[in-house]
């Protein structure tokens, strides 16, 4: 796992760093998985989805929401229903099962649903959501500086692939007194305004983005 503190030490002189604080993202992108499953199979599917990575919220696991309802279907002549009979209109007591999921676990959880659902044709819906996430991780950090560091000096540390020739002298000579480093590539933050500039350094896969605010 990348460490935002090590990234801070790459871009800023150690003598210029006042403090490095690992911070929590205000919002994080996750996915809500919705599955319709017979009541008698709901518990089993819930725990298998949880074992695959769904239903984790902070310090809690196997988190889900359930709504009871009635599902209907009519199997065609070529269908092979595991519940009810083909050619007959069926009404089954079902649970609408909702669980949250990280993007990294999404494929694994969906495969688990289709492998363990009792229906021949499971109904599985996936919704992207933005949620409050209070978990602190070392991939995000707020760096406070003792003195202002110029943008041009920071960009030089990024390596020869960064071209600064097209940037204005005014921008390059702008000094920043703090930095927000996000190596997750999937978070959004609320940054309290200060009198001086802040540089935001974000990494998304192999791409580094710099933004001055």
Secondary structure, DSSP 8 states (H G I E B T S, - for coil): ---HHHHHHHHS-GGGEEEEEE---SEEEEEEEEEEEEGGGHHHHHHHHHHTTBS-BTTB-S--EEEEEEEEEE--TT---SSS-TTSEEEEEEEEEEEEE-GGGHHHHHHHHHHH-SSSS--EEEEEEEEE-----TTEEEEEEEEEEEHHHHHHTT-TT---TTS-HHHHT-EEEEEEEE-SSSEE------SSEEEEEEEETTEEEEEE-
